[in-house]
């Protein structure tokens, strides 16, 4: 909500928020005591309602589903960010990361 884009461009506001948090996470991970580097990851699931529109963002190992008709209809709102997914595996490697399995 602190973004200059909110509430006029929710997609840009959410993207800016995720990027800001990621920069802080990376800074903390690279500045561990003793010169070590934290190799952990992060996850987040954010749902933002603006008027009649639902915006859904996921990062890492997070999943959102929606159901209706007392659970008779279920809809996936996110795509899993699993390293076993070829697209996600490629994104990790191209970003300079490593996959440990």
VEXTI-515005 format. One record per residue: residue number from 1; residue in one letter; z, x, y of N, C-alpha, C, CB in turn. Coordinates in steps of 0.1 Angstrom, whole numbers. Glycine has a CB too. Example, Ala and Ser with C-alpha at 12.3 -4.5 7.8 and 13.67 -1.06 7.14 Angstrom:
BEGIN
site tormar=1; voke=A; n_z=78; n_x=132; n_y=-57; ca_z=78; ca_x=123; ca_y=-45; c_z=78; c_x=132; c_y=-33; cb_z=90; cb_x=113; cb_y=-45
site tormar=2; voke=S; n_z=71; n_x=128; n_y=-22; ca_z=71; ca_x=137; ca_y=-11; c_z=79; c_x=129; c_y=0; cb_z=57; cb_x=141; cb_y=-6
END
This chain:
BEGIN
site tormar=1; voke=X; n_z=0; n_x=8; n_y=-12; ca_z=0; ca_x=0; ca_y=0; c_z=0; c_x=9; c_y=13; cb_z=12; cb_x=-9; cb_y=0
site tormar=2; voke=X; n_z=3; n_x=22; n_y=11; ca_z=3; ca_x=31; ca_y=23; c_z=-11; c_x=36; c_y=26; cb_z=12; cb_x=42; cb_y=20
site tormar=3; voke=X; n_z=-21; n_x=33; n_y=18; ca_z=-35; ca_x=37; ca_y=20; c_z=-41; c_x=31; c_y=32; cb_z=-43; cb_x=35; cb_y=7
site tormar=4; voke=X; n_z=-49; n_x=38; n_y=38; ca_z=-57; ca_x=33; ca_y=50; c_z=-67; c_x=22; c_y=45; cb_z=-64; cb_x=44; cb_y=57
site tormar=5; voke=X; n_z=-70; n_x=22; n_y=32; ca_z=-79; ca_x=13; ca_y=26; c_z=-73; c_x=-1; c_y=23; cb_z=-86; cb_x=19; cb_y=14
site tormar=6; voke=X; n_z=-60; n_x=-1; n_y=22; ca_z=-53; ca_x=-14; ca_y=17; c_z=-51; c_x=-23; c_y=29; cb_z=-40; cb_x=-10; cb_y=10
site tormar=7; voke=X; n_z=-53; n_x=-36; n_y=28; ca_z=-58; ca_x=-43; ca_y=17; c_z=-74; c_x=-46; c_y=17; cb_z=-51; cb_x=-57; cb_y=16
site tormar=8; voke=X; n_z=-81; n_x=-39; n_y=26; ca_z=-95; ca_x=-42; ca_y=28; c_z=-104; c_x=-37; c_y=17; cb_z=-99; cb_x=-36; cb_y=41
site tormar=9; voke=X; n_z=-100; n_x=-26; n_y=11; ca_z=-108; ca_x=-21; ca_y=0; c_z=-99; c_x=-17; c_y=-12; cb_z=-117; cb_x=-9; cb_y=4
site tormar=10; voke=X; n_z=-94; n_x=-27; n_y=-20; ca_z=-84; ca_x=-23; ca_y=-30; c_z=-89; c_x=-12; c_y=-40; cb_z=-81; cb_x=-36; cb_y=-38
site tormar=11; voke=X; n_z=-102; n_x=-12; n_y=-43; ca_z=-106; ca_x=-2; ca_y=-52; c_z=-104; c_x=12; c_y=-46; cb_z=-121; cb_x=-4; cb_y=-56
site tormar=12; voke=X; n_z=-108; n_x=14; n_y=-34; ca_z=-106; ca_x=27; ca_y=-27; c_z=-91; c_x=30; c_y=-25; cb_z=-113; cb_x=27; cb_y=-14
site tormar=13; voke=X; n_z=-83; n_x=20; n_y=-22; ca_z=-69; ca_x=22; ca_y=-21; c_z=-62; c_x=27; c_y=-34; cb_z=-62; cb_x=9; cb_y=-16
site tormar=14; voke=X; n_z=-66; n_x=20; n_y=-45; ca_z=-61; ca_x=24; ca_y=-58; c_z=-65; c_x=38; c_y=-62; cb_z=-65; cb_x=14; cb_y=-69
site tormar=15; voke=X; n_z=-78; n_x=41; n_y=-59; ca_z=-83; ca_x=55; ca_y=-63; c_z=-76; c_x=65; c_y=-54; cb_z=-99; cb_x=55; cb_y=-60
site tormar=16; voke=X; n_z=-74; n_x=63; n_y=-42; ca_z=-67; ca_x=72; ca_y=-33; c_z=-52; c_x=74; c_y=-38; cb_z=-67; cb_x=68; cb_y=-18
site tormar=17; voke=X; n_z=-46; n_x=63; n_y=-42; ca_z=-32; ca_x=64; ca_y=-47; c_z=-31; c_x=72; c_y=-60; cb_z=-27; cb_x=50; cb_y=-49
site tormar=18; voke=X; n_z=-40; n_x=70; n_y=-69; ca_z=-41; ca_x=78; ca_y=-81; c_z=-43; c_x=93; c_y=-78; cb_z=-51; cb_x=72; cb_y=-91
site tormar=19; voke=X; n_z=-53; n_x=95; n_y=-69; ca_z=-56; ca_x=109; ca_y=-66; c_z=-44; c_x=116; c_y=-60; cb_z=-68; cb_x=110; cb_y=-57
site tormar=20; voke=X; n_z=-37; n_x=109; n_y=-51; ca_z=-25; ca_x=115; ca_y=-44; c_z=-14; c_x=119; c_y=-54; cb_z=-20; cb_x=105; cb_y=-34
site tormar=21; voke=X; n_z=-12; n_x=109; n_y=-63; ca_z=-2; ca_x=112; ca_y=-74; c_z=-6; c_x=123; c_y=-83; cb_z=1; cb_x=99; cb_y=-82
site tormar=22; voke=X; n_z=-19; n_x=124; n_y=-86; ca_z=-24; ca_x=134; ca_y=-95; c_z=-22; c_x=148; c_y=-89; cb_z=-39; cb_x=132; cb_y=-99
site tormar=23; voke=X; n_z=-25; n_x=149; n_y=-76; ca_z=-24; ca_x=162; ca_y=-69; c_z=-9; c_x=166; c_y=-69; cb_z=-28; cb_x=161; cb_y=-54
site tormar=24; voke=X; n_z=0; n_x=157; n_y=-67; ca_z=14; ca_x=160; ca_y=-68; c_z=19; c_x=165; c_y=-82; cb_z=23; cb_x=149; cb_y=-63
site tormar=25; voke=X; n_z=13; n_x=158; n_y=-92; ca_z=16; ca_x=161; ca_y=-106; c_z=12; c_x=175; c_y=-109; cb_z=10; cb_x=151; cb_y=-116
site tormar=26; voke=X; n_z=-1; n_x=178; n_y=-105; ca_z=-6; ca_x=192; ca_y=-108; c_z=2; c_x=202; c_y=-101; cb_z=-21; cb_x=192; cb_y=-103
site tormar=27; voke=X; n_z=6; n_x=200; n_y=-88; ca_z=14; ca_x=210; ca_y=-81; c_z=27; c_x=212; c_y=-88; cb_z=16; cb_x=205; cb_y=-67
site tormar=28; voke=X; n_z=33; n_x=202; n_y=-93; ca_z=46; ca_x=203; ca_y=-100; c_z=44; c_x=211; c_y=-113; cb_z=52; cb_x=190; cb_y=-103
site tormar=29; voke=X; n_z=33; n_x=207; n_y=-120; ca_z=30; ca_x=214; ca_y=-133; c_z=27; c_x=228; c_y=-132; cb_z=18; cb_x=207; cb_y=-140
site tormar=30; voke=X; n_z=21; n_x=232; n_y=-121; ca_z=17; ca_x=247; ca_y=-119; c_z=29; c_x=255; c_y=-113; cb_z=6; cb_x=248; cb_y=-110
site tormar=31; voke=X; n_z=39; n_x=248; n_y=-109; ca_z=50; ca_x=256; ca_y=-102; c_z=63; c_x=254; c_y=-110; cb_z=52; cb_x=251; cb_y=-88
site tormar=32; voke=X; n_z=63; n_x=255; n_y=-123; ca_z=74; ca_x=255; ca_y=-131; c_z=83; c_x=267; c_y=-130; cb_z=71; cb_x=252; cb_y=-146
site tormar=33; voke=X; n_z=96; n_x=266; n_y=-131; ca_z=105; ca_x=278; ca_y=-130; c_z=100; c_x=289; c_y=-141; cb_z=119; cb_x=274; cb_y=-133
site tormar=34; voke=X; n_z=101; n_x=301; n_y=-137; ca_z=97; ca_x=312; ca_y=-146; c_z=82; c_x=314; c_y=-147; cb_z=103; cb_x=310; cb_y=-159
site tormar=35; voke=X; n_z=75; n_x=308; n_y=-138; ca_z=60; ca_x=310; ca_y=-138; c_z=53; c_x=303; c_y=-149; cb_z=57; cb_x=324; cb_y=-139
site tormar=36; voke=X; n_z=60; n_x=294; n_y=-157; ca_z=53; ca_x=287; ca_y=-168; c_z=45; c_x=275; c_y=-162; cb_z=63; cb_x=282; cb_y=-178
site tormar=37; voke=X; n_z=37; n_x=270; n_y=-171; ca_z=29; ca_x=258; ca_y=-167; c_z=32; c_x=247; c_y=-176; cb_z=14; cb_x=262; cb_y=-167
site tormar=38; voke=X; n_z=35; n_x=235; n_y=-170; ca_z=37; ca_x=223; ca_y=-178; c_z=24; c_x=218; c_y=-183; cb_z=44; cb_x=212; cb_y=-169
site tormar=39; voke=X; n_z=23; n_x=216; n_y=-196; ca_z=10; ca_x=211; ca_y=-202; c_z=10; c_x=197; c_y=-206; cb_z=7; cb_x=220; cb_y=-215
site tormar=40; voke=X; n_z=20; n_x=189; n_y=-201; ca_z=21; ca_x=175; ca_y=-204; c_z=10; c_x=167; c_y=-196; cb_z=35; cb_x=170; cb_y=-202
site tormar=41; voke=X; n_z=8; n_x=155; n_y=-200; ca_z=-1; ca_x=146; ca_y=-193; c_z=6; c_x=135; c_y=-186; cb_z=-11; cb_x=140; cb_y=-203
site tormar=42; voke=X; n_z=-1; n_x=126; n_y=-182; ca_z=5; ca_x=114; ca_y=-175; c_z=-2; c_x=102; c_y=-179; cb_z=4; cb_x=116; cb_y=-159
site tormar=43; voke=X; n_z=5; n_x=91; n_y=-177; ca_z=-1; ca_x=78; ca_y=-179; c_z=4; c_x=68; c_y=-169; cb_z=2; cb_x=73; cb_y=-194
site tormar=44; voke=X; n_z=-5; n_x=58; n_y=-166; ca_z=-1; ca_x=48; ca_y=-156; c_z=-9; c_x=35; c_y=-159; cb_z=-3; cb_x=53; cb_y=-142
site tormar=45; voke=X; n_z=-4; n_x=24; n_y=-156; ca_z=-11; ca_x=11; ca_y=-157; c_z=-7; c_x=3; c_y=-144; cb_z=-7; cb_x=4; cb_y=-170
site tormar=46; voke=X; n_z=-17; n_x=0; n_y=-136; ca_z=-14; ca_x=-7; ca_y=-124; c_z=-23; c_x=-19; c_y=-123; cb_z=-17; cb_x=2; cb_y=-111
site tormar=47; voke=X; n_z=-17; n_x=-30; n_y=-120; ca_z=-24; ca_x=-43; ca_y=-118; c_z=-21; c_x=-48; c_y=-104; cb_z=-20; cb_x=-54; cb_y=-129
site tormar=48; voke=X; n_z=-31; n_x=-50; n_y=-96; ca_z=-30; ca_x=-54; ca_y=-82; c_z=-37; c_x=-67; c_y=-80; cb_z=-35; cb_x=-43; cb_y=-73
site tormar=49; voke=X; n_z=-30; n_x=-77; n_y=-75; ca_z=-35; ca_x=-90; ca_y=-72; c_z=-37; c_x=-92; c_y=-57; cb_z=-26; cb_x=-102; cb_y=-78
site tormar=50; voke=X; n_z=-50; n_x=-94; n_y=-53; ca_z=-53; ca_x=-96; ca_y=-39; c_z=-60; c_x=-110; c_y=-39; cb_z=-61; cb_x=-85; cb_y=-33
site tormar=51; voke=X; n_z=-54; n_x=-120; n_y=-33; ca_z=-60; ca_x=-133; ca_y=-32; c_z=-62; c_x=-138; c_y=-47; cb_z=-73; cb_x=-134; cb_y=-24
site tormar=52; voke=X; n_z=-75; n_x=-140; n_y=-50; ca_z=-78; ca_x=-145; ca_y=-64; c_z=-84; c_x=-135; c_y=-73; cb_z=-88; cb_x=-157; cb_y=-62
site tormar=53; voke=X; n_z=-82; n_x=-122; n_y=-69; ca_z=-88; ca_x=-111; ca_y=-77; c_z=-78; c_x=-102; c_y=-83; cb_z=-98; cb_x=-103; cb_y=-68
site tormar=54; voke=X; n_z=-79; n_x=-99; n_y=-95; ca_z=-70; ca_x=-89; ca_y=-102; c_z=-77; c_x=-76; c_y=-104; cb_z=-66; cb_x=-95; cb_y=-116
site tormar=55; voke=X; n_z=-71; n_x=-65; n_y=-99; ca_z=-76; ca_x=-52; ca_y=-101; c_z=-67; c_x=-45; c_y=-111; cb_z=-76; cb_x=-44; cb_y=-87
site tormar=56; voke=X; n_z=-74; n_x=-38; n_y=-121; ca_z=-67; ca_x=-32; ca_y=-131; c_z=-71; c_x=-17; c_y=-132; cb_z=-69; cb_x=-39; cb_y=-145
site tormar=57; voke=X; n_z=-61; n_x=-8; n_y=-132; ca_z=-64; ca_x=6; ca_y=-133; c_z=-55; c_x=12; c_y=-144; cb_z=-61; cb_x=14; cb_y=-120
site tormar=58; voke=X; n_z=-61; n_x=20; n_y=-152; ca_z=-53; ca_x=27; ca_y=-162; c_z=-56; c_x=42; c_y=-163; cb_z=-55; cb_x=21; cb_y=-176
site tormar=59; voke=X; n_z=-46; n_x=49; n_y=-166; ca_z=-48; ca_x=64; ca_y=-167; c_z=-40; c_x=69; c_y=-179; cb_z=-42; cb_x=71; cb_y=-154
site tormar=60; voke=X; n_z=-46; n_x=77; n_y=-187; ca_z=-40; ca_x=82; ca_y=-199; c_z=-38; c_x=72; c_y=-210; cb_z=-26; cb_x=88; cb_y=-195
site tormar=61; voke=X; n_z=-27; n_x=73; n_y=-217; ca_z=-25; ca_x=64; ca_y=-229; c_z=-19; c_x=51; c_y=-224; cb_z=-16; cb_x=72; cb_y=-239
site tormar=62; voke=X; n_z=-26; n_x=43; n_y=-218; ca_z=-22; ca_x=30; ca_y=-213; c_z=-32; c_x=19; c_y=-217; cb_z=-19; cb_x=30; cb_y=-198
site tormar=63; voke=X; n_z=-27; n_x=7; n_y=-219; ca_z=-36; ca_x=-3; ca_y=-223; c_z=-32; c_x=-16; c_y=-217; cb_z=-38; cb_x=-5; cb_y=-239
site tormar=64; voke=X; n_z=-41; n_x=-24; n_y=-212; ca_z=-38; ca_x=-38; ca_y=-207; c_z=-47; c_x=-48; c_y=-214; cb_z=-40; cb_x=-38; cb_y=-192
site tormar=65; voke=X; n_z=-40; n_x=-59; n_y=-218; ca_z=-48; ca_x=-70; ca_y=-224; c_z=-43; c_x=-83; c_y=-217; cb_z=-46; cb_x=-71; cb_y=-239
site tormar=66; voke=X; n_z=-52; n_x=-93; n_y=-218; ca_z=-49; ca_x=-106; ca_y=-212; c_z=-51; c_x=-116; c_y=-223; cb_z=-57; cb_x=-109; cb_y=-199
site tormar=67; voke=X; n_z=-43; n_x=-126; n_y=-223; ca_z=-45; ca_x=-137; ca_y=-233; c_z=-45; c_x=-150; c_y=-226; cb_z=-34; cb_x=-137; cb_y=-244
site tormar=68; voke=X; n_z=-51; n_x=-160; n_y=-232; ca_z=-51; ca_x=-173; ca_y=-227; c_z=-51; c_x=-183; c_y=-239; cb_z=-63; cb_x=-176; cb_y=-217
site tormar=69; voke=X; n_z=-50; n_x=-195; n_y=-236; ca_z=-49; ca_x=-206; ca_y=-247; c_z=-39; c_x=-202; c_y=-257; cb_z=-63; cb_x=-207; cb_y=-254
site tormar=70; voke=X; n_z=-27; n_x=-199; n_y=-252; ca_z=-15; ca_x=-196; ca_y=-261; c_z=-18; c_x=-185; c_y=-270; cb_z=-11; cb_x=-208; cb_y=-269
site tormar=71; voke=X; n_z=-26; n_x=-175; n_y=-266; ca_z=-29; ca_x=-163; ca_y=-274; c_z=-41; c_x=-164; c_y=-283; cb_z=-17; cb_x=-160; cb_y=-282
site tormar=72; voke=X; n_z=-48; n_x=-176; n_y=-282; ca_z=-60; ca_x=-178; ca_y=-291; c_z=-72; c_x=-170; c_y=-286; cb_z=-63; cb_x=-192; cb_y=-291
site tormar=73; voke=X; n_z=-72; n_x=-166; n_y=-273; ca_z=-82; ca_x=-158; ca_y=-267; c_z=-75; c_x=-146; c_y=-261; cb_z=-91; cb_x=-166; cb_y=-257
site tormar=74; voke=X; n_z=-80; n_x=-134; n_y=-265; ca_z=-74; ca_x=-121; ca_y=-260; c_z=-86; c_x=-113; c_y=-255; cb_z=-66; cb_x=-114; cb_y=-271
site tormar=75; voke=X; n_z=-83; n_x=-107; n_y=-243; ca_z=-93; ca_x=-99; ca_y=-236; c_z=-88; c_x=-85; c_y=-233; cb_z=-98; cb_x=-106; cb_y=-223
site tormar=76; voke=X; n_z=-95; n_x=-75; n_y=-236; ca_z=-91; ca_x=-61; ca_y=-232; c_z=-95; c_x=-59; c_y=-217; cb_z=-98; cb_x=-51; cb_y=-241
site tormar=77; voke=X; n_z=-85; n_x=-55; n_y=-209; ca_z=-87; ca_x=-52; ca_y=-195; c_z=-90; c_x=-38; c_y=-192; cb_z=-76; cb_x=-57; cb_y=-187
site tormar=78; voke=X; n_z=-88; n_x=-29; n_y=-202; ca_z=-89; ca_x=-15; ca_y=-200; c_z=-96; c_x=-8; c_y=-212; cb_z=-75; cb_x=-8; cb_y=-198
site tormar=79; voke=X; n_z=-101; n_x=4; n_y=-210; ca_z=-107; ca_x=12; ca_y=-221; c_z=-97; c_x=23; c_y=-223; cb_z=-121; cb_x=17; cb_y=-217
site tormar=80; voke=X; n_z=-94; n_x=25; n_y=-236; ca_z=-84; ca_x=35; ca_y=-240; c_z=-89; c_x=49; c_y=-236; cb_z=-81; cb_x=34; cb_y=-255
site tormar=81; voke=X; n_z=-81; n_x=57; n_y=-231; ca_z=-84; ca_x=71; ca_y=-228; c_z=-79; c_x=80; c_y=-239; cb_z=-78; cb_x=75; cb_y=-214
site tormar=82; voke=X; n_z=-85; n_x=79; n_y=-250; ca_z=-81; ca_x=87; ca_y=-262; c_z=-90; c_x=99; c_y=-263; cb_z=-81; cb_x=78; cb_y=-275
site tormar=83; voke=X; n_z=-84; n_x=111; n_y=-266; ca_z=-93; ca_x=123; ca_y=-268; c_z=-102; c_x=121; c_y=-280; cb_z=-84; cb_x=135; cb_y=-270
site tormar=84; voke=X; n_z=-100; n_x=112; n_y=-289; ca_z=-109; ca_x=110; ca_y=-300; c_z=-122; c_x=103; c_y=-296; cb_z=-102; cb_x=102; cb_y=-311
site tormar=85; voke=X; n_z=-121; n_x=96; n_y=-284; ca_z=-133; ca_x=90; ca_y=-279; c_z=-142; c_x=101; c_y=-273; cb_z=-129; cb_x=79; cb_y=-267
site tormar=86; voke=X; n_z=-155; n_x=101; n_y=-278; ca_z=-164; ca_x=112; ca_y=-273; c_z=-165; c_x=113; c_y=-258; cb_z=-177; cb_x=110; cb_y=-279
site tormar=87; voke=X; n_z=-166; n_x=102; n_y=-251; ca_z=-167; ca_x=103; ca_y=-237; c_z=-155; c_x=109; c_y=-230; cb_z=-170; cb_x=88; cb_y=-231
site tormar=88; voke=X; n_z=-143; n_x=105; n_y=-235; ca_z=-131; ca_x=110; ca_y=-230; c_z=-129; c_x=125; c_y=-233; cb_z=-119; cb_x=102; cb_y=-235
site tormar=89; voke=X; n_z=-132; n_x=128; n_y=-245; ca_z=-131; ca_x=142; ca_y=-250; c_z=-140; c_x=151; c_y=-241; cb_z=-136; cb_x=144; cb_y=-265
site tormar=90; voke=X; n_z=-152; n_x=147; n_y=-238; ca_z=-161; ca_x=154; ca_y=-230; c_z=-156; c_x=155; c_y=-215; cb_z=-175; cb_x=148; cb_y=-229
site tormar=91; voke=X; n_z=-150; n_x=144; n_y=-210; ca_z=-144; ca_x=145; ca_y=-197; c_z=-133; c_x=155; c_y=-196; cb_z=-139; cb_x=131; cb_y=-193
site tormar=92; voke=X; n_z=-125; n_x=155; n_y=-206; ca_z=-113; ca_x=165; ca_y=-206; c_z=-118; c_x=179; c_y=-206; cb_z=-104; cb_x=162; cb_y=-218
site tormar=93; voke=X; n_z=-128; n_x=182; n_y=-215; ca_z=-133; ca_x=196; ca_y=-216; c_z=-140; c_x=200; c_y=-203; cb_z=-142; cb_x=197; cb_y=-228
site tormar=94; voke=X; n_z=-149; n_x=191; n_y=-198; ca_z=-156; ca_x=194; ca_y=-186; c_z=-147; c_x=196; c_y=-173; cb_z=-167; cb_x=183; cb_y=-183
site tormar=95; voke=X; n_z=-135; n_x=190; n_y=-174; ca_z=-126; ca_x=191; ca_y=-163; c_z=-117; c_x=203; c_y=-165; cb_z=-117; cb_x=179; cb_y=-163
site tormar=96; voke=X; n_z=-120; n_x=212; n_y=-175; ca_z=-112; ca_x=224; ca_y=-177; c_z=-100; c_x=222; c_y=-185; cb_z=-108; cb_x=230; cb_y=-163
site tormar=97; voke=X; n_z=-99; n_x=210; n_y=-191; ca_z=-87; ca_x=208; ca_y=-200; c_z=-89; c_x=212; c_y=-214; cb_z=-83; cb_x=193; cb_y=-199
site tormar=98; voke=X; n_z=-79; n_x=210; n_y=-222; ca_z=-80; ca_x=213; ca_y=-236; c_z=-74; c_x=201; c_y=-244; cb_z=-72; cb_x=226; cb_y=-240
site tormar=99; voke=X; n_z=-80; n_x=199; n_y=-256; ca_z=-75; ca_x=188; ca_y=-265; c_z=-67; c_x=194; c_y=-276; cb_z=-87; cb_x=179; cb_y=-270
site tormar=100; voke=X; n_z=-55; n_x=191; n_y=-278; ca_z=-46; ca_x=196; ca_y=-288; c_z=-44; c_x=185; c_y=-299; cb_z=-32; cb_x=201; cb_y=-283
site tormar=101; voke=X; n_z=-50; n_x=187; n_y=-311; ca_z=-48; ca_x=178; ca_y=-322; c_z=-47; c_x=186; c_y=-335; cb_z=-59; cb_x=168; cb_y=-323
END
